[in-house]
Amino acid sequence: MRLLVKILIGLALLWCVYWGIGAYSLKTGVSAWLDAQRQQGWAADVDDSRISGFPFTFRHNMIGLRVADPNTGVAWDLPNLEIAARAWAPNDVTVTWPKEQRLCTVNGALDSTSDIMTANLKLRPSTSMALDTAQFVVANLTGRLSDGQTFSVASAAGSFVLVPGCSGSFPVTPR
């Protein structure tokens, strides 16, 4: 019986170490991405960054996230953005956008609200964690442009798969 207790305590300690390394990797990965954007001339700031979810989830909540490209005049303001992954499947990532957000361009601003805006990303299991597939869901999205025009989307969902070796751009033309 004592041996079983020692094994369970050892496994619990190993899980704690694993979770700590995973949480640290998530936080440093996001910080590295923000630094890379800054090196490319973008403004990228976060007011606060919190890691939580122990013991079953790696959850990174960024509060007051702002990214802007001064060359194009595009800026995105998010009160919070959550990135989460189950500890036993860290390459299955869920990104949850806030209910309210603002996107600005040189032509004006877009303020939007939604009940749900999430994406489920499947990353390739490697150190690069490259994107493999993505699915997204949006529900009750409404927006107001700075010129007063409004739009709404009751619900939308979609997915895409990245094929290794294929590249290209696909222009989207409004109808």
N, C-alpha and C positions, 0 to 999 in steps of 0.2 A: 504494500500500500504506500509506503514511504517513497519507493522508487517511482510509482505512478505520479505522486504529488510533485516530486522533483522534476520529472519529465514535463508535466503540465506547466510548472513555473518556468522551466527553461524555454518551452515553446511560447509562452506568453511574453517572455522577455525578448525572444527573437522577433516576434510579431511587432512589439513596440519599436525595436530598432528598425525593422523593415518600414514601418509606417513613418517613422521620423525621417528616414532617408528619402522616402517617396515624397513626403510633404516638402522637405527641403529642395528636392529636385524640381518640384512643381513651381515653387516660389522663385528659385533661381532661374528656371527656364523662362518664366514670364518676365522677370527683371532683365534677362539677357535680350529678349525680344524688344522690350521698351528701349534698352540701350542701343540696339541695332537701328531702331527707327530714328533715334536722336542722331546717330552717326550719319544717317542718310539725310539729315537736315530737317527732320520732322520735330515738332514739339510733341512730347509724350510724357504726361504726368499722371500720377495717382496720388490722391490725398491720403489714403490709408489702404493697407493691404493686410488681409487676415487669412490665416490658414486654420481650418477646423475639420471636423468630421471623424476624429478618432473614435473607434478603431476601424470602422468599415469603409470610410470614404475619405478621399483626398478632396477637400473643398477649398478653393481659393476665391475669396470675395474681394474684388477691387472696388473701392469706394471713391467716387469722384475721378473717374477715368476720362482723360481728355487726350485726343490725338489730333494733330493738325499738320497739314502739309503746306508750308508757306509759299511754295512754288505754284501750287494750283489754287490755293485759297480754300481748300476743303478742310473742314474741321468736324469732329464727331465728339459730342459731349454726352457721357453716360453717368448717371448718378451712381450706378453700381453695375458690375458685371461679374457673374459667377461662373467659374470653371470647376467642374466636379468629375471625379472618376471613382469607380469602386476600387477599393484597395486590391482586390484579387484580379481585377481586369483594368489596369491603368491605361491601356491603349483604347478603351471605350470611354470617350469623353463627352460630357454634356455641357453645353454652353447655354446659359440663361441670361437674356438681355433684360434690362429693367422695363417696367411698364411705361415709363416716359423717357424719351431721349431726344436729342437735337442734332441735326446734321446741317452744317452751314457750307455754302459755296459762295463764290463771288456774285452769283445771281440772286442770293437770298438764303433764307433759313427754312428748314422743314422741322416742325415740332410734331412728334408722333407719340401716340399712346397705343397700347395693345394689352389684351388680357394675357396672352401667351406669345412669347417669341423665344423659341429654343432651337438648338441644333444638336444633333447627335453625330459625333465625329468618330470614325474608326481610324485609328492611326496604325501604321505598320509597326509591328513589334521589333524595333531596333533602337539604337541610341539616337538616331535622327528623328524618330517618331513622325515620319512623313505621313501626310494625309492619304488615306486609301479610299474611303467612302464618306459621304455626308448625307444626312437627312435633316430637313428643317420643317418646323411647324410654326405657323402664325395664326392667331385667332383674334378677331375683333380689332384689327389694326385701323386706326384713324389718323389722319394727318392734316396739318394746316400749313400751307406755304406762307411765307412772309407777305405775299401779295394778296392774301385772303382766300385763295383757292383751297378747297378741301377735297379729301378723298377718303374712302373707306374700303376695307377688305374684310368680309365676314370670316373667311378662313382660307388658308392656303397651306399646301404641303408639297414637298418635293424631295428628290434625292438625286445624287450623281455619284458616279464611280470614276476614279482616276485610273487610266490605263497606262502602265509603265511604258515609257518610250514614245508616248503620244504627247504632242504639245500643240498649241494653237490657241487662237482667240476666236470667240464666237460673238459677233456683234448682235446686240439686241436693239431692235427698231420698234419704237412705239407705234401702235396702230391708231 
